[in-house]
Amino acid sequence: MKLTGPWSKPDIDAHLAGERLPVRLGVRGSGDGVMVLSVWYIWRDDCLWCASSEKAALVRALRKNPACGFEIARDEPPYFGVRGQGTVSFEPGGDGLLKELYQRYGGDLTHDFATWLLGRDADEVAIRIRPEKMMSWDYRERMRGAFAAD
């Protein structure tokens, strides 16, 4: 895996494991279109793991073309994060992964939403994104004090 930017591999690992932001995925859609979607992820074994319905447009698109771009970064200043490119494979176990993702992002298993979401988990497929290139950026020091929210 090729790394560029100011962060070391342990810094990138810490960011990806610690953030509870969704990963933004860029994938080739139908025809010449490109889709950008946000999905929950877990950073494990140097891969991003996501889950989605086998019937979802995301899964259909990735089965046709397993290349993707991704980004895990906040939307407000100061800006920092990780982006990259990778290749997708599909793995068994999407049903258990969905529950793990839901809990990682703070979901309450007793809520009606959990019942609805996890009641559909038998249709889930595990999406494994193996990064080939990753780039970090961190403008926190450069931007310190430039915005009221700092």
C-alpha positions as CSV (number, residue, x, y, z in Angstrom):
1,M,0.0,0.0,0.0
2,K,1.4,3.4,-1.0
3,L,1.1,6.1,1.7
4,T,1.6,9.9,1.2
5,G,1.0,12.9,3.4
6,P,2.1,14.0,6.8
7,W,0.8,11.0,8.8
8,S,2.6,7.8,9.5
9,K,0.9,4.4,9.1
10,P,0.1,4.3,12.9
11,D,-1.4,7.8,12.6
12,I,-3.6,6.7,9.7
13,D,-4.6,3.5,11.6
14,A,-5.5,5.6,14.7
15,H,-7.6,8.0,12.6
16,L,-9.4,5.2,10.7
17,A,-10.0,3.1,13.8
18,G,-11.0,6.1,16.0
19,E,-13.3,8.2,13.8
20,R,-17.0,7.4,13.8
21,L,-17.6,9.3,10.6
22,P,-19.0,7.4,7.6
23,V,-16.6,6.7,4.7
24,R,-17.5,8.5,1.5
25,L,-17.2,6.1,-1.4
26,G,-16.8,7.1,-5.0
27,V,-17.8,4.2,-7.4
28,R,-18.5,3.9,-11.1
29,G,-22.2,3.8,-11.5
30,S,-24.3,2.7,-14.5
31,G,-23.2,4.0,-17.8
32,D,-20.6,6.7,-17.5
33,G,-21.9,8.0,-14.1
34,V,-20.1,8.1,-10.8
35,M,-21.9,7.6,-7.5
36,V,-20.7,9.1,-4.2
37,L,-22.2,7.4,-1.1
38,S,-21.6,7.5,2.6
39,V,-21.6,4.3,4.5
40,W,-20.5,3.0,7.9
41,Y,-17.1,1.3,8.1
42,I,-14.8,-0.6,10.4
43,W,-11.0,-0.4,9.9
44,R,-9.7,-4.0,10.4
45,D,-6.7,-5.9,8.9
46,D,-5.6,-2.9,6.9
47,C,-9.0,-2.8,5.1
48,L,-12.2,-0.8,5.3
49,W,-15.1,-3.1,6.0
50,C,-18.7,-2.0,5.2
51,A,-22.0,-3.8,4.8
52,S,-24.9,-3.2,2.4
53,S,-27.9,-5.0,1.0
54,E,-27.0,-7.4,-1.9
55,K,-29.7,-5.6,-3.9
56,A,-28.3,-2.1,-3.3
57,A,-27.1,0.1,-6.2
58,L,-23.7,0.3,-4.4
59,V,-23.2,-3.5,-4.4
60,R,-24.4,-3.8,-8.0
61,A,-22.0,-1.1,-9.1
62,L,-19.0,-2.6,-7.2
63,R,-19.7,-6.1,-8.7
64,K,-19.4,-4.5,-12.1
65,N,-16.3,-2.5,-11.3
66,P,-14.5,-3.2,-7.9
67,A,-12.4,0.0,-8.0
68,C,-13.3,2.8,-5.7
69,G,-12.1,6.0,-4.1
70,F,-12.8,6.8,-0.4
71,E,-12.4,9.5,2.1
72,I,-12.8,9.7,5.9
73,A,-12.7,13.4,6.9
74,R,-14.8,15.9,8.8
75,D,-16.8,18.6,6.9
76,E,-15.8,21.5,9.1
77,P,-12.5,23.3,9.6
78,P,-9.8,22.7,10.5
79,Y,-9.5,20.1,7.8
80,F,-7.7,16.7,8.2
81,G,-8.3,13.2,7.2
82,V,-7.5,10.3,4.9
83,R,-8.4,9.5,1.3
84,G,-7.4,6.9,-1.1
85,Q,-8.1,4.3,-3.8
86,G,-8.8,0.7,-3.4
87,T,-10.3,-2.5,-4.7
88,V,-13.4,-4.2,-3.4
89,S,-14.1,-7.8,-2.7
90,F,-17.2,-9.4,-1.1
91,E,-17.0,-11.6,1.9
92,P,-19.5,-13.7,3.8
93,G,-20.8,-12.5,7.1
94,G,-22.5,-9.3,6.2
95,D,-25.3,-10.0,8.7
96,G,-23.0,-10.0,11.7
97,L,-21.0,-7.1,10.4
98,L,-24.1,-4.9,10.1
99,K,-24.8,-5.3,13.8
100,E,-21.2,-4.6,14.6
101,L,-21.3,-1.4,12.5
102,Y,-24.5,-0.3,14.1
103,Q,-23.0,-0.6,17.6
104,R,-19.8,1.0,16.5
105,Y,-21.7,4.1,15.4
106,G,-23.5,4.3,18.7
107,G,-26.8,2.6,17.8
108,D,-29.2,1.6,20.5
109,L,-30.1,-2.1,20.0
110,T,-33.4,-1.6,21.8
111,H,-34.6,1.2,19.4
112,D,-37.2,0.5,16.8
113,F,-34.7,1.5,14.1
114,A,-32.4,-1.3,15.2
115,T,-35.2,-3.8,14.9
116,W,-36.0,-2.6,11.4
117,L,-32.4,-2.4,10.2
118,L,-31.1,-5.6,11.8
119,G,-34.3,-7.4,10.8
120,R,-33.0,-7.1,7.2
121,D,-29.5,-8.3,7.9
122,A,-29.8,-11.7,6.2
123,D,-29.6,-9.8,2.9
124,E,-26.4,-8.0,3.9
125,V,-23.1,-8.6,2.2
126,A,-19.7,-7.7,3.7
127,I,-17.7,-5.2,1.5
128,R,-14.0,-5.3,2.0
129,I,-12.0,-2.4,0.6
130,R,-8.3,-3.1,0.3
131,P,-6.6,0.3,0.0
132,E,-3.9,0.5,-2.7
133,K,-3.1,4.2,-2.1
134,M,-3.8,6.4,0.9
135,M,-3.1,10.1,1.4
136,S,-3.4,11.9,4.7
137,W,-3.7,15.7,5.1
138,D,-3.8,17.8,8.3
139,Y,-4.4,21.5,8.2
140,R,-5.2,21.9,12.0
141,E,-2.0,23.7,12.8
142,R,-2.1,25.9,9.7
143,M,-5.7,26.8,10.2
144,R,-5.6,27.2,14.0
145,G,-7.6,30.2,15.1
146,A,-8.8,31.1,11.6
147,F,-12.4,30.1,12.3
148,A,-14.7,30.9,15.2
149,A,-15.2,27.2,16.0
150,D,-11.5,26.6,16.6
